[in-house]
C-alpha cells in the first residue's frame, strides 16, 4: 500500500513540474532572460552535481537536502 502512495506522490510531483515548465514558457519575458540550471545526483549520502551559477547550485543543494531528509523521515516512519 505504501508503494502505491509513493508512486502517486511521485506522479503528482512530476505533473506539477511539467505544469510549472509549461506556465513558465508562456509567462516568460520576451526581453532579456537569464536562464540558470543544473543537477545534483546522490551517490549514497554524498551529493555530486553542477550548475550554471553558484546561486543555482546552492538552491539545488538545498532542495535536494530537503528531499533527502524527507526520504529519511519516510523510512523512519515505515518501520
N, C-alpha and C positions, 0 to 999 in steps of 0.2 A: 504494500500500500504506500510506503514512503517513497518508492521509486516513481510511482505514478505522480505523486505530488511534486517531486523534484523535477520530473520531466515536464509537467505542466508549468511549473515556475520558470524553467529554462526556456520553454517555448514562448512564454509571455515576455520574458526579458528580450529575447531575440526580436519578437514582433514590435516591442516598444522601440528598440534600437532602429529597426527599419523605418518606423513611423517618424522618429526624430530626424533621420537622414533625409527622408522624403520631404518633411516640413522645412528643414534647413535649406534644401535645394530651392524651394520657392520663396523663402524669406530672405535669402542672401542679398547682400548689397551688390549692385551692379558695378560699383566703382572699385576702389582698391580693396582687395580682400586678402587677409593673411591666413594661410592655412597651416595648421600645425598638426602633427600626428606622430604616432609611434606605436610600440607594442612591448608588452612585458610577458615573459614566459616564466613560470615557476618550475624549477627542476628541484624537486624536494622542497625544502623550505627556503631555497635561495632564488631571489628574483634576478632574471637576466633580461636585459632589454635595451632599447634605444628609442630616441625620439628626435624630432627635428629641432627642438629647443629645450633648454633646461627647464623652463616653466612647464612645458608639456610632459616632460619626463617626471617631474615632481607630482603632477596631477595624476598621471598613470600609476605611479608608485603608490600614492595614497589610496586610489580606488582599488588597486589590486590587493593591498594590505587589508582593506575593509572586507573584500571578498574572502580573503584567506582567513580572517578572524570569524567571518560568518560560517564558513565551512567547518572550522574547528568547533564552533558552537553547535552546529548541526550534528557533528559526530559525537559530541559530548551528550547532547540531549537524546540521541538514538540509542544510547547504551542501556 
